[in-house]
Amino acid sequence: MRQDRDDRTAGEHPQNTIRPVLGVGAVALHDGKVLLIRRAKPPRKGEWSLPGGRVEPGETCRQAVIREVAEETGMTVRILRLIDVVDLIDHDTDGRLTYHYALADYEADVIGGTLTAASDALEAAFFDAAAAVHMPAAADTRRIIASVLKARGLLTDETEQTDGPTA
């Protein structure tokens, strides 16, 4: 049974106050390698991920990708296409919604910059195809990376079977 607003305790997070947050990410490639960051903040703190973040008010998704990649990695990218939109939804142990991110992931080419982990990134590095799809990252992240690498002919089913992360 749903509680009325006045019946909730101060610590509760009612589902109707959690709104989806729009975020972006980039599968950014340079010389056949994928640019990844290790996250410094939740959600998924410490995991390898695509560089990206929240879309700011008044900013387009494409502008946000370019800004976020530069802020987190020091690299400049050219956006090629939208790959997919993925929902990152989490609930607490009582089943209440704790967050909801809608993430628009883009394919991009790195066109300049100096690689530096900054902003929300503990580390930033380029990984070859086989390593990128085997990084300790979310399944959707690995799937999206693999789709771009396969489309570019940088990953085959045989390559995908090899293990290891190798920078």
C-alpha positions as CSV (number, residue, x, y, z in Angstrom):
1,M,0.0,0.0,0.0
2,R,1.4,3.4,-1.0
3,Q,1.9,5.9,1.9
4,D,0.7,9.4,1.7
5,R,3.3,12.1,1.7
6,D,2.6,13.2,5.3
7,D,3.0,9.6,6.6
8,R,6.6,9.2,5.4
9,T,9.5,9.4,7.8
10,A,12.4,11.8,7.1
11,G,14.8,9.1,5.9
12,E,12.5,7.7,3.2
13,H,13.1,8.3,-0.5
14,P,9.8,8.1,-2.2
15,Q,9.9,6.9,-5.8
16,N,8.0,9.9,-7.0
17,T,10.7,12.3,-6.0
18,I,13.5,10.4,-7.8
19,R,13.7,11.7,-11.4
20,P,15.7,10.2,-14.2
21,V,19.0,12.1,-14.8
22,L,20.2,12.4,-18.4
23,G,23.8,11.4,-18.9
24,V,26.2,10.7,-21.8
25,G,29.2,8.6,-22.5
26,A,31.6,8.1,-25.3
27,V,33.2,5.0,-26.9
28,A,36.2,7.2,-28.0
29,L,38.8,5.5,-30.2
30,H,42.3,6.5,-31.2
31,D,44.6,4.3,-33.3
32,G,42.2,1.4,-32.7
33,K,42.3,1.7,-28.9
34,V,39.4,2.5,-26.6
35,L,39.6,5.4,-24.1
36,L,38.3,4.3,-20.7
37,I,38.2,5.9,-17.2
38,R,38.2,4.4,-13.8
39,R,35.3,6.1,-11.9
40,A,36.2,8.2,-8.8
41,K,32.5,8.6,-7.7
42,P,29.3,6.6,-7.4
43,P,27.6,5.1,-9.1
44,R,30.0,2.3,-9.9
45,K,32.9,3.9,-8.1
46,G,36.2,2.2,-8.9
47,E,34.9,0.5,-12.1
48,W,36.2,1.1,-15.5
49,S,33.7,3.0,-17.7
50,L,33.2,5.2,-20.7
51,P,34.1,8.8,-20.1
52,G,31.0,10.9,-19.7
53,G,28.6,12.4,-17.2
54,R,25.5,14.5,-16.7
55,V,24.1,16.8,-19.3
56,E,23.9,20.3,-18.0
57,P,20.8,22.6,-18.5
58,G,20.9,24.2,-21.9
59,E,23.6,21.8,-23.2
60,T,22.9,19.3,-26.0
61,C,23.9,15.7,-25.5
62,R,26.7,16.0,-28.1
63,Q,28.1,19.1,-26.4
64,A,28.0,17.2,-23.1
65,V,30.0,14.3,-24.5
66,I,32.7,16.6,-25.8
67,R,32.9,18.5,-22.5
68,E,32.8,15.5,-20.3
69,V,35.5,13.6,-22.2
70,A,37.7,16.7,-22.1
71,E,37.1,17.2,-18.3
72,E,37.7,13.6,-17.4
73,T,40.6,12.7,-19.8
74,G,42.0,15.8,-21.3
75,M,41.2,14.5,-24.8
76,T,39.2,16.2,-27.6
77,V,36.7,14.1,-29.5
78,R,34.6,14.3,-32.7
79,I,31.2,12.7,-32.3
80,L,30.3,10.2,-35.0
81,R,26.9,8.7,-34.0
82,L,24.5,7.8,-31.2
83,I,25.1,4.1,-30.3
84,D,22.5,3.3,-27.7
85,V,20.6,4.7,-24.7
86,V,21.0,2.6,-21.5
87,D,19.1,2.9,-18.2
88,L,21.0,2.6,-14.9
89,I,18.4,2.0,-12.2
90,D,19.1,1.0,-8.6
91,H,16.9,0.2,-5.6
92,D,17.7,-0.1,-1.9
93,T,17.2,-3.4,0.0
94,D,13.6,-2.5,0.6
95,G,12.9,-2.1,-3.1
96,R,12.8,1.7,-3.1
97,L,14.2,3.5,-6.1
98,T,17.5,5.2,-5.2
99,Y,18.6,6.5,-8.6
100,H,17.8,6.4,-12.3
101,Y,20.2,7.5,-15.0
102,A,19.3,7.5,-18.7
103,L,22.7,7.3,-20.5
104,A,23.1,8.2,-24.2
105,D,26.3,6.6,-25.5
106,Y,28.0,7.9,-28.6
107,E,30.8,6.7,-30.8
108,A,33.6,9.2,-31.2
109,D,37.1,9.6,-32.5
110,V,39.9,11.2,-30.4
111,I,41.2,14.1,-32.4
112,G,43.6,15.7,-29.9
113,G,44.5,16.5,-26.3
114,T,46.9,15.1,-23.7
115,L,45.7,12.1,-21.7
116,T,45.2,13.1,-18.1
117,A,42.8,11.6,-15.5
118,A,40.9,14.5,-14.0
119,S,37.5,15.5,-12.7
120,D,35.5,12.3,-11.9
121,A,38.3,9.9,-13.1
122,L,40.8,8.1,-10.9
123,E,42.6,6.8,-14.1
124,A,42.3,7.3,-17.8
125,A,43.9,5.0,-20.3
126,F,43.6,3.5,-23.8
127,F,43.0,-0.2,-24.1
128,D,43.2,-2.5,-27.1
129,A,40.0,-4.2,-28.3
130,A,40.4,-7.5,-26.5
131,A,41.3,-5.8,-23.2
132,A,38.5,-3.2,-23.5
133,V,35.7,-5.8,-23.7
134,H,37.1,-7.7,-20.7
135,M,37.6,-4.8,-18.3
136,P,35.8,-5.0,-14.9
137,A,33.0,-2.9,-16.1
138,A,29.2,-3.0,-16.4
139,A,27.9,-5.6,-18.8
140,D,26.1,-2.8,-20.9
141,T,29.4,-0.9,-21.1
142,R,31.3,-4.0,-22.4
143,R,28.4,-4.7,-24.9
144,I,28.4,-1.1,-26.2
145,I,32.2,-1.1,-26.6
146,A,32.1,-4.5,-28.4
147,S,29.4,-3.2,-30.8
148,V,31.6,-0.3,-31.9
149,L,34.7,-2.4,-32.2
150,K,32.9,-5.0,-34.3
151,A,31.4,-2.3,-36.5
152,R,34.9,-1.0,-37.2
153,G,36.4,-4.4,-37.8
154,L,38.6,-4.2,-34.7
155,L,37.0,-7.0,-32.8
156,T,36.0,-10.5,-34.1
157,D,34.3,-13.3,-32.2
158,E,37.8,-14.9,-31.9
159,T,39.4,-11.7,-30.5
160,E,36.5,-11.3,-28.1
161,Q,37.2,-14.8,-26.7
162,T,40.8,-13.9,-25.6
163,D,41.2,-12.7,-22.1
164,G,43.1,-10.2,-20.3
165,P,43.2,-6.5,-19.9
166,T,46.2,-5.1,-21.6
167,A,46.7,-1.4,-22.0
